Amino acid sequence: VQKLNEKLSENISIRGSSDFQWITYSIPDSLSLMQLRFDFGNRRRTSPVQIEQFKFAGNNSSYVVSKDSLLKYFRKNVYVTVEPNGVFKRKIIG
């Protein structure tokens, strides 16, 4: 797995909500996507994020990753804790 290249990355700011949100992002067909990174932000006080599912769609098909199988497809790092109900929290170290 290659290290994240900030020059090749794109950031999307999303305003938090207590309601579930659909977040849609288009990836150009010309892009050969090998990795996807979900970042909880750089602020020290970041609220937990509850993920119900990720849905990937394109070329007339779609694939859904539910909260029960998120860790099968996504790796967490030392700064993230995950609860069984799909709640991701940012761990402050130091």
C-alpha positions as CSV (number, residue, x, y, z in Angstrom):
1,V,0.0,0.0,0.0
2,Q,1.5,3.3,-1.0
3,K,1.6,6.3,1.3
4,L,-1.0,9.0,0.6
5,N,0.2,11.6,-1.9
6,E,-1.3,15.0,-0.8
7,K,-0.7,16.4,-4.3
8,L,-2.8,13.8,-5.9
9,S,-5.6,13.9,-3.3
10,E,-8.8,15.9,-3.1
11,N,-10.5,17.1,0.0
12,I,-14.2,17.6,0.4
13,S,-15.5,19.6,3.4
14,I,-18.7,18.3,4.8
15,R,-20.8,20.1,7.4
16,G,-21.7,17.7,10.2
17,S,-25.3,16.9,11.1
18,S,-27.2,14.8,13.7
19,D,-29.2,13.3,10.8
20,F,-27.8,10.8,8.3
21,Q,-26.5,12.3,5.2
22,W,-25.9,11.1,1.6
23,I,-22.6,12.3,0.4
24,T,-22.0,12.0,-3.3
25,Y,-18.7,12.4,-5.0
26,S,-18.0,11.7,-8.7
27,I,-14.7,10.0,-9.7
28,P,-13.7,10.5,-13.3
29,D,-13.8,7.4,-15.5
30,S,-10.2,8.2,-16.5
31,L,-9.0,7.8,-13.0
32,S,-7.6,4.4,-12.0
33,L,-8.7,4.3,-8.4
34,M,-6.6,2.0,-6.2
35,Q,-7.2,3.5,-2.7
36,L,-9.9,5.5,-1.0
37,R,-9.2,7.4,2.2
38,F,-11.9,8.6,4.6
39,D,-10.4,11.3,6.9
40,F,-12.3,12.5,10.0
41,G,-10.6,15.9,9.8
42,N,-7.7,17.8,11.3
43,R,-9.5,19.5,14.2
44,R,-8.6,18.4,17.7
45,R,-12.3,18.2,18.7
46,T,-14.0,16.0,16.1
47,S,-17.4,14.4,16.8
48,P,-17.9,10.7,16.2
49,V,-19.0,9.7,12.8
50,Q,-21.6,6.9,12.3
51,I,-21.5,5.2,8.9
52,E,-24.4,3.1,7.8
53,Q,-23.0,2.2,4.4
54,F,-20.8,3.1,1.5
55,K,-22.3,2.8,-2.0
56,F,-20.1,2.7,-5.1
57,A,-21.9,3.1,-8.4
58,G,-20.8,3.2,-12.0
59,N,-21.1,1.6,-15.4
60,N,-24.7,0.6,-14.7
61,S,-23.8,-1.3,-11.5
62,S,-23.4,-0.6,-7.8
63,Y,-21.8,-2.2,-4.8
64,V,-22.8,-1.5,-1.2
65,V,-20.5,-1.9,1.8
66,S,-22.6,-2.0,5.0
67,K,-21.5,-1.0,8.5
68,D,-21.2,-4.7,9.4
69,S,-18.5,-5.3,6.8
70,L,-16.7,-1.9,6.7
71,L,-13.5,-3.3,8.3
72,K,-13.4,-6.0,5.6
73,Y,-12.8,-3.3,3.0
74,F,-11.3,-0.4,5.0
75,R,-8.3,-0.3,7.3
76,K,-8.3,2.0,10.3
77,N,-5.1,3.5,11.7
78,V,-4.0,4.1,15.3
79,Y,-6.0,7.4,15.4
80,V,-9.4,5.7,14.9
81,T,-11.5,3.5,17.1
82,V,-14.6,1.6,15.7
83,E,-17.6,0.5,17.7
84,P,-19.8,-2.4,16.5
85,N,-22.7,-0.1,15.6
86,G,-20.6,1.6,12.9
87,V,-19.5,4.6,15.0
88,F,-16.0,5.8,14.1
89,K,-14.2,8.0,16.7
90,R,-10.9,9.9,16.4
91,K,-8.4,8.9,19.1
92,I,-6.3,11.7,20.5
93,I,-2.7,10.5,21.1
94,G,-0.4,12.6,23.3
